[in-house]
Amino acid sequence: MRIRVLGCSGGIGGRHLRTTALLVDHDVLIDAGTGVMDLSVDELIGIEHVFLTHAHLDHIAALPLMVDTVGERRARPLTVHASEAVLESLRAHIFNGSIWPDFSEIPSPEQPYLRFQPMPPDARYDLGQGRHIAPLPARHTVPAVGYLLESGRASLAFSGDTGACPALWQRLNARADLKALLIECAFPNREQALAERSGHLCPRTLAAELRQFAHAGRCDIYITHLKPGQVELTMAEIEAGLGDWEPRMLQSNQVIEF
């Protein structure tokens, strides 16, 4: 499997700051933040599935525009997978006929541009060609998940937005084939109280979480969702406090194969 990082920033402002979106091979998106907007129309048409971690705007911003752009060019609906709580938020607050048209009913209920697929916590989807994806536990201010991707040879985990979450490490520690972990760290240590209130990590709390991780030192760790204007400080604190784990900052346009 091939992951192309379309966006991994905790905000916007600057040429390379795009919010969260990961392109899996050519046909699957994990989240649909502003990074999706850099894809060509042909690349957008090729996407068959979107798996959402949660409904916050920085993770869904491009989805309404994407559906509008490619809906009539596709032979079948774009399928959006998420928990029922996330799908209800999309129906009520985005695709509601006021903020944006309800493309799950347009051009007709029988042949819509968009299809919502509820995702139970124990789901595991077959993406074809030996690929699978499954939700992972997360703890955020709204219903949220991370994702585990399985290529058939190795696996990769993406935390999504999360604070302290013991259940996440229980799941990851059971994966002997885990090659990479993409984990958020939104704020520097001086904003630990804000991080905890908003369901995020800072370097100090990330270190506490990684002490529960059985694969530390044997798995590549990438830091995502850094807040603009605080990237250098947060990464310096991560490197000072988590140097033994050798974490690296995830970059837009980075490609990870596993």
Short mmCIF file of the C-alpha atoms (twelve columns), coordinates in Angstrom:
data_MODEL
# 
_entry.id   MODEL 
# 
loop_
_atom_site.group_PDB 
_atom_site.id 
_atom_site.type_symbol 
_atom_site.label_atom_id 
_atom_site.label_alt_id 
_atom_site.label_comp_id 
_atom_site.label_asym_id 
_atom_site.label_seq_id 
_atom_site.Cartn_x 
_atom_site.Cartn_y 
_atom_site.Cartn_z 
_atom_site.pdbx_PDB_model_num 
ATOM 1   C CA . MET A 1   0.000   0.000  0.000   1 
ATOM 2   C CA . ARG A 2   1.073   3.537  -0.687  1 
ATOM 3   C CA . ILE A 3   0.091   6.507  1.492   1 
ATOM 4   C CA . ARG A 4   0.443   9.981  -0.007  1 
ATOM 5   C CA . VAL A 5   0.120   12.745 2.562   1 
ATOM 6   C CA . LEU A 6   -2.064  15.429 1.011   1 
ATOM 7   C CA . GLY A 7   -2.250  17.390 4.253   1 
ATOM 8   C CA . CYS A 8   -1.234  16.887 7.877   1 
ATOM 9   C CA . SER A 9   -1.310  20.330 9.478   1 
ATOM 10  C CA . GLY A 10  -3.436  21.383 12.420  1 
ATOM 11  C CA . GLY A 11  -4.386  24.562 10.553  1 
ATOM 12  C CA . ILE A 12  -3.847  26.710 7.480   1 
ATOM 13  C CA . GLY A 13  -1.619  29.631 6.589   1 
ATOM 14  C CA . GLY A 14  1.262   29.181 4.190   1 
ATOM 15  C CA . ARG A 15  2.001   27.397 0.971   1 
ATOM 16  C CA . HIS A 16  2.414   23.909 2.398   1 
ATOM 17  C CA . LEU A 17  -0.070  23.996 5.268   1 
ATOM 18  C CA . ARG A 18  -2.976  21.742 4.361   1 
ATOM 19  C CA . THR A 19  -5.281  20.055 6.833   1 
ATOM 20  C CA . THR A 20  -5.577  16.322 7.221   1 
ATOM 21  C CA . ALA A 21  -6.068  14.104 4.193   1 
ATOM 22  C CA . LEU A 22  -4.274  10.861 3.332   1 
ATOM 23  C CA . LEU A 23  -4.569  9.293  -0.133  1 
ATOM 24  C CA . VAL A 24  -4.288  5.505  0.009   1 
ATOM 25  C CA . ASP A 25  -3.079  4.227  -3.350  1 
ATOM 26  C CA . HIS A 26  -5.336  6.067  -5.841  1 
ATOM 27  C CA . ASP A 27  -8.825  5.147  -4.672  1 
ATOM 28  C CA . VAL A 28  -9.205  5.703  -0.911  1 
ATOM 29  C CA . LEU A 29  -9.103  8.844  1.218   1 
ATOM 30  C CA . ILE A 30  -8.677  8.972  4.967   1 
ATOM 31  C CA . ASP A 31  -10.208 12.308 5.946   1 
ATOM 32  C CA . ALA A 32  -10.923 15.074 3.473   1 
ATOM 33  C CA . GLY A 33  -9.243  18.202 4.765   1 
ATOM 34  C CA . THR A 34  -7.927  21.022 2.614   1 
ATOM 35  C CA . GLY A 35  -5.101  18.847 1.256   1 
ATOM 36  C CA . VAL A 36  -7.641  17.200 -1.069  1 
ATOM 37  C CA . MET A 37  -7.958  20.485 -2.940  1 
ATOM 38  C CA . ASP A 38  -4.520  19.990 -4.501  1 
ATOM 39  C CA . LEU A 39  -5.669  16.883 -6.408  1 
ATOM 40  C CA . SER A 40  -6.559  17.078 -10.081 1 
ATOM 41  C CA . VAL A 41  -10.101 16.418 -11.270 1 
ATOM 42  C CA . ASP A 42  -8.994  13.064 -12.684 1 
ATOM 43  C CA . GLU A 43  -7.465  12.116 -9.325  1 
ATOM 44  C CA . LEU A 44  -10.680 13.111 -7.544  1 
ATOM 45  C CA . ILE A 45  -12.748 10.981 -9.915  1 
ATOM 46  C CA . GLY A 46  -10.571 7.973  -9.070  1 
ATOM 47  C CA . ILE A 47  -11.445 8.071  -5.371  1 
ATOM 48  C CA . GLU A 48  -14.080 5.471  -4.482  1 
ATOM 49  C CA . HIS A 49  -14.105 5.570  -0.659  1 
ATOM 50  C CA . VAL A 50  -13.632 8.240  2.004   1 
ATOM 51  C CA . PHE A 51  -13.060 7.092  5.595   1 
ATOM 52  C CA . LEU A 52  -13.581 9.895  8.114   1 
ATOM 53  C CA . THR A 53  -12.028 10.011 11.571  1 
ATOM 54  C CA . HIS A 54  -14.516 12.599 12.842  1 
ATOM 55  C CA . ALA A 55  -16.654 15.525 11.707  1 
ATOM 56  C CA . HIS A 56  -14.506 18.540 12.614  1 
ATOM 57  C CA . LEU A 57  -14.139 20.980 9.737   1 
ATOM 58  C CA . ASP A 58  -10.387 20.570 9.250   1 
ATOM 59  C CA . HIS A 59  -11.013 16.893 8.448   1 
ATOM 60  C CA . ILE A 60  -14.026 17.300 6.125   1 
ATOM 61  C CA . ALA A 61  -13.548 20.729 4.508   1 
ATOM 62  C CA . ALA A 62  -12.980 19.445 0.965   1 
ATOM 63  C CA . LEU A 63  -15.653 16.734 0.976   1 
ATOM 64  C CA . PRO A 64  -18.661 18.872 -0.044  1 
ATOM 65  C CA . LEU A 65  -16.715 20.545 -2.849  1 
ATOM 66  C CA . MET A 66  -15.251 17.243 -4.013  1 
ATOM 67  C CA . VAL A 67  -18.688 15.633 -4.360  1 
ATOM 68  C CA . ASP A 68  -19.991 18.650 -6.256  1 
ATOM 69  C CA . THR A 69  -17.018 18.599 -8.631  1 
ATOM 70  C CA . VAL A 70  -16.974 14.928 -9.582  1 
ATOM 71  C CA . GLY A 71  -20.483 13.627 -8.859  1 
ATOM 72  C CA . GLU A 72  -21.798 13.757 -12.408 1 
ATOM 73  C CA . ARG A 73  -18.543 12.334 -13.801 1 
ATOM 74  C CA . ARG A 74  -18.714 9.144  -11.753 1 
ATOM 75  C CA . ALA A 75  -20.472 5.903  -12.659 1 
ATOM 76  C CA . ARG A 76  -21.392 5.176  -9.013  1 
ATOM 77  C CA . PRO A 77  -21.732 7.135  -5.776  1 
ATOM 78  C CA . LEU A 78  -18.744 8.161  -3.714  1 
ATOM 79  C CA . THR A 79  -18.993 6.157  -0.476  1 
ATOM 80  C CA . VAL A 80  -18.305 7.941  2.798   1 
ATOM 81  C CA . HIS A 81  -17.587 5.604  5.728   1 
ATOM 82  C CA . ALA A 82  -17.862 6.858  9.297   1 
ATOM 83  C CA . SER A 83  -19.579 6.185  12.586  1 
ATOM 84  C CA . GLU A 84  -23.300 6.853  12.695  1 
ATOM 85  C CA . ALA A 85  -22.639 9.867  14.936  1 
ATOM 86  C CA . VAL A 86  -20.307 11.407 12.353  1 
ATOM 87  C CA . LEU A 87  -22.709 10.716 9.495   1 
ATOM 88  C CA . GLU A 88  -25.534 12.322 11.456  1 
ATOM 89  C CA . SER A 89  -23.412 15.451 11.881  1 
ATOM 90  C CA . LEU A 90  -22.768 15.558 8.136   1 
ATOM 91  C CA . ARG A 91  -26.465 15.173 7.358   1 
ATOM 92  C CA . ALA A 92  -27.583 17.744 9.906   1 
ATOM 93  C CA . HIS A 93  -24.911 20.404 9.480   1 
ATOM 94  C CA . ILE A 94  -23.311 20.073 6.026   1 
ATOM 95  C CA . PHE A 95  -25.410 18.149 3.489   1 
ATOM 96  C CA . ASN A 96  -28.631 19.698 4.758   1 
ATOM 97  C CA . GLY A 97  -29.820 21.698 1.756   1 
ATOM 98  C CA . SER A 98  -28.822 24.940 3.466   1 
ATOM 99  C CA . ILE A 99  -25.057 24.832 3.953   1 
ATOM 100 C CA . TRP A 100 -24.667 22.440 0.995   1 
ATOM 101 C CA . PRO A 101 -26.970 20.340 -1.188  1 
ATOM 102 C CA . ASP A 102 -27.831 16.856 0.035   1 
ATOM 103 C CA . PHE A 103 -25.937 14.851 -2.545  1 
ATOM 104 C CA . SER A 104 -27.122 11.621 -0.954  1 
ATOM 105 C CA . GLU A 105 -30.466 12.468 -2.628  1 
ATOM 106 C CA . ILE A 106 -29.172 14.282 -5.745  1 
ATOM 107 C CA . PRO A 107 -29.713 13.828 -8.628  1 
ATOM 108 C CA . SER A 108 -32.107 11.175 -7.294  1 
ATOM 109 C CA . PRO A 109 -32.410 8.968  -4.210  1 
ATOM 110 C CA . GLU A 110 -31.936 5.943  -6.461  1 
ATOM 111 C CA . GLN A 111 -28.760 7.265  -8.142  1 
ATOM 112 C CA . PRO A 112 -27.122 9.800  -5.796  1 
ATOM 113 C CA . TYR A 113 -23.655 11.283 -6.057  1 
ATOM 114 C CA . LEU A 114 -22.888 10.381 -2.442  1 
ATOM 115 C CA . ARG A 115 -23.583 7.355  -0.270  1 
ATOM 116 C CA . PHE A 116 -23.214 7.282  3.509   1 
ATOM 117 C CA . GLN A 117 -22.038 3.971  4.958   1 
ATOM 118 C CA . PRO A 118 -22.327 3.611  8.760   1 
ATOM 119 C CA . MET A 119 -19.215 2.027  10.269  1 
ATOM 120 C CA . PRO A 120 -19.489 -0.067 13.438  1 
ATOM 121 C CA . PRO A 121 -16.531 -0.040 15.865  1 
ATOM 122 C CA . ASP A 122 -15.586 -3.627 14.973  1 
ATOM 123 C CA . ALA A 123 -15.689 -3.103 11.196  1 
ATOM 124 C CA . ARG A 124 -12.904 -4.343 8.919   1 
ATOM 125 C CA . TYR A 125 -13.247 -3.445 5.252   1 
ATOM 126 C CA . ASP A 126 -11.785 -5.304 2.312   1 
ATOM 127 C CA . LEU A 127 -10.448 -2.699 -0.127  1 
ATOM 128 C CA . GLY A 128 -9.393  -5.286 -2.691  1 
ATOM 129 C CA . GLN A 129 -5.943  -6.489 -3.750  1 
ATOM 130 C CA . GLY A 130 -5.220  -7.789 -0.252  1 
ATOM 131 C CA . ARG A 131 -5.822  -4.396 1.404   1 
ATOM 132 C CA . HIS A 132 -7.917  -3.860 4.541   1 
ATOM 133 C CA . ILE A 133 -8.854  -0.938 6.765   1 
ATOM 134 C CA . ALA A 134 -10.359 -0.943 10.265  1 
ATOM 135 C CA . PRO A 135 -11.231 1.778  12.802  1 
ATOM 136 C CA . LEU A 136 -9.072  2.260  15.883  1 
ATOM 137 C CA . PRO A 137 -10.117 3.693  19.258  1 
ATOM 138 C CA . ALA A 138 -9.616  7.434  19.804  1 
ATOM 139 C CA . ARG A 139 -10.670 9.886  22.497  1 
ATOM 140 C CA . HIS A 140 -11.593 13.368 21.270  1 
ATOM 141 C CA . THR A 141 -14.189 16.048 22.070  1 
ATOM 142 C CA . VAL A 142 -16.560 14.533 19.501  1 
ATOM 143 C CA . PRO A 143 -17.023 10.912 18.377  1 
ATOM 144 C CA . ALA A 144 -13.776 9.958  16.641  1 
ATOM 145 C CA . VAL A 145 -11.672 7.039  15.485  1 
ATOM 146 C CA . GLY A 146 -8.248  6.373  14.066  1 
ATOM 147 C CA . TYR A 147 -7.531  3.799  11.352  1 
ATOM 148 C CA . LEU A 148 -5.416  0.691  10.875  1 
ATOM 149 C CA . LEU A 149 -4.351  -0.073 7.314   1 
ATOM 150 C CA . GLU A 150 -3.239  -3.584 6.363   1 
ATOM 151 C CA . SER A 151 -1.391  -4.249 3.111   1 
ATOM 152 C CA . GLY A 152 -1.062  -8.013 3.539   1 
ATOM 153 C CA . ARG A 153 2.641   -7.609 4.310   1 
ATOM 154 C CA . ALA A 154 2.592   -4.945 7.029   1 
ATOM 155 C CA . SER A 155 0.276   -2.499 8.772   1 
ATOM 156 C CA . LEU A 156 0.186   1.240  9.433   1 
ATOM 157 C CA . ALA A 157 -1.785  3.080  12.124  1 
ATOM 158 C CA . PHE A 158 -3.164  6.619  12.052  1 
ATOM 159 C CA . SER A 159 -4.385  8.019  15.361  1 
ATOM 160 C CA . GLY A 160 -6.622  10.761 13.986  1 
ATOM 161 C CA . ASP A 161 -7.329  13.423 16.607  1 
ATOM 162 C CA . THR A 162 -7.032  11.963 20.086  1 
ATOM 163 C CA . GLY A 163 -6.034  12.608 23.634  1 
ATOM 164 C CA . ALA A 164 -4.993  9.899  26.096  1 
ATOM 165 C CA . CYS A 165 -6.518  6.617  24.928  1 
ATOM 166 C CA . PRO A 166 -5.373  3.340  26.563  1 
ATOM 167 C CA . ALA A 167 -7.590  1.305  24.224  1 
ATOM 168 C CA . LEU A 168 -5.576  2.513  21.232  1 
ATOM 169 C CA . TRP A 169 -2.358  1.038  22.592  1 
ATOM 170 C CA . GLN A 170 -4.041  -2.247 23.418  1 
ATOM 171 C CA . ARG A 171 -5.022  -2.596 19.776  1 
ATOM 172 C CA . LEU A 172 -1.660  -1.535 18.395  1 
ATOM 173 C CA . ASN A 173 0.357   -3.711 20.748  1 
ATOM 174 C CA . ALA A 174 -1.425  -6.747 19.317  1 
ATOM 175 C CA . ARG A 175 -0.070  -5.989 15.823  1 
ATOM 176 C CA . ALA A 176 3.279   -7.696 15.321  1 
ATOM 177 C CA . ASP A 177 3.445   -6.363 11.739  1 
ATOM 178 C CA . LEU A 178 3.083   -2.646 12.546  1 
ATOM 179 C CA . LYS A 179 5.521   -0.665 10.407  1 
ATOM 180 C CA . ALA A 180 4.506   2.936  11.055  1 
ATOM 181 C CA . LEU A 181 2.432   5.039  13.440  1 
ATOM 182 C CA . LEU A 182 1.111   8.457  12.455  1 
ATOM 183 C CA . ILE A 183 0.157   10.158 15.715  1 
ATOM 184 C CA . GLU A 184 -1.023  13.633 16.496  1 
ATOM 185 C CA . CYS A 185 0.644   16.176 18.769  1 
ATOM 186 C CA . ALA A 186 -1.201  19.439 18.307  1 
ATOM 187 C CA . PHE A 187 0.177   21.753 20.990  1 
ATOM 188 C CA . PRO A 188 3.452   22.532 22.826  1 
ATOM 189 C CA . ASN A 189 3.791   21.727 26.512  1 
ATOM 190 C CA . ARG A 190 2.926   25.263 27.622  1 
ATOM 191 C CA . GLU A 191 -0.587  24.623 26.281  1 
ATOM 192 C CA . GLN A 192 -1.090  21.231 27.914  1 
ATOM 193 C CA . ALA A 193 -4.320  22.347 29.622  1 
ATOM 194 C CA . LEU A 194 -5.750  23.482 26.280  1 
ATOM 195 C CA . ALA A 195 -4.624  20.246 24.627  1 
ATOM 196 C CA . GLU A 196 -6.380  18.153 27.244  1 
ATOM 197 C CA . ARG A 197 -9.594  20.226 27.093  1 
ATOM 198 C CA . SER A 198 -9.681  19.977 23.312  1 
ATOM 199 C CA . GLY A 199 -8.898  16.259 23.105  1 
ATOM 200 C CA . HIS A 200 -5.349  16.537 21.782  1 
ATOM 201 C CA . LEU A 201 -1.811  15.641 22.830  1 
ATOM 202 C CA . CYS A 202 1.223   17.748 23.689  1 
ATOM 203 C CA . PRO A 203 4.800   16.389 23.872  1 
ATOM 204 C CA . ARG A 204 4.504   15.614 27.595  1 
ATOM 205 C CA . THR A 205 1.268   13.652 27.234  1 
ATOM 206 C CA . LEU A 206 2.477   12.017 24.013  1 
ATOM 207 C CA . ALA A 207 5.495   10.680 25.923  1 
ATOM 208 C CA . ALA A 208 3.179   9.218  28.548  1 
ATOM 209 C CA . GLU A 209 1.111   7.574  25.822  1 
ATOM 210 C CA . LEU A 210 4.128   6.095  24.052  1 
ATOM 211 C CA . ARG A 211 5.258   4.456  27.266  1 
ATOM 212 C CA . GLN A 212 2.300   2.121  26.702  1 
ATOM 213 C CA . PHE A 213 3.479   1.279  23.157  1 
ATOM 214 C CA . ALA A 214 5.155   -2.113 22.866  1 
ATOM 215 C CA . HIS A 215 6.584   -1.349 19.403  1 
ATOM 216 C CA . ALA A 216 8.490   1.807  20.373  1 
ATOM 217 C CA . GLY A 217 11.949  1.647  18.790  1 
ATOM 218 C CA . ARG A 218 10.795  -0.936 16.227  1 
ATOM 219 C CA . CYS A 219 8.155   1.137  14.441  1 
ATOM 220 C CA . ASP A 220 8.518   4.416  12.527  1 
ATOM 221 C CA . ILE A 221 6.728   7.238  14.373  1 
ATOM 222 C CA . TYR A 222 5.512   10.304 12.502  1 
ATOM 223 C CA . ILE A 223 4.045   13.389 14.191  1 
ATOM 224 C CA . THR A 224 0.989   14.983 12.623  1 
ATOM 225 C CA . HIS A 225 -1.563  17.750 13.307  1 
ATOM 226 C CA . LEU A 226 1.000   20.296 14.532  1 
ATOM 227 C CA . LYS A 227 -0.477  23.776 14.945  1 
ATOM 228 C CA . PRO A 228 0.884   26.480 12.599  1 
ATOM 229 C CA . GLY A 229 3.143   28.953 14.347  1 
ATOM 230 C CA . GLN A 230 4.119   26.395 16.988  1 
ATOM 231 C CA . VAL A 231 5.640   23.667 14.829  1 
ATOM 232 C CA . GLU A 232 9.279   24.356 15.676  1 
ATOM 233 C CA . LEU A 233 8.660   24.627 19.414  1 
ATOM 234 C CA . THR A 234 6.503   21.508 19.566  1 
ATOM 235 C CA . MET A 235 8.943   19.426 17.521  1 
ATOM 236 C CA . ALA A 236 11.873  20.659 19.643  1 
ATOM 237 C CA . GLU A 237 10.029  19.524 22.776  1 
ATOM 238 C CA . ILE A 238 9.210   16.194 21.151  1 
ATOM 239 C CA . GLU A 239 12.840  15.639 20.178  1 
ATOM 240 C CA . ALA A 240 14.008  16.597 23.688  1 
ATOM 241 C CA . GLY A 241 11.546  14.366 25.497  1 
ATOM 242 C CA . LEU A 242 11.022  11.508 23.060  1 
ATOM 243 C CA . GLY A 243 14.392  11.220 21.371  1 
ATOM 244 C CA . ASP A 244 14.692  7.501  22.093  1 
ATOM 245 C CA . TRP A 245 11.626  6.895  19.913  1 
ATOM 246 C CA . GLU A 246 13.202  8.854  17.012  1 
ATOM 247 C CA . PRO A 247 9.949   10.564 15.984  1 
ATOM 248 C CA . ARG A 248 9.814   12.488 12.727  1 
ATOM 249 C CA . MET A 249 7.468   15.216 11.579  1 
ATOM 250 C CA . LEU A 250 5.006   14.087 8.921   1 
ATOM 251 C CA . GLN A 251 5.261   16.242 5.795   1 
ATOM 252 C CA . SER A 252 2.803   17.220 3.090   1 
ATOM 253 C CA . ASN A 253 3.484   15.260 -0.116  1 
ATOM 254 C CA . GLN A 254 5.385   12.604 1.834   1 
ATOM 255 C CA . VAL A 255 4.880   9.059  0.571   1 
ATOM 256 C CA . ILE A 256 4.950   6.017  2.853   1 
ATOM 257 C CA . GLU A 257 4.883   2.503  1.393   1 
ATOM 258 C CA . PHE A 258 4.323   -0.654 3.414   1 
# 
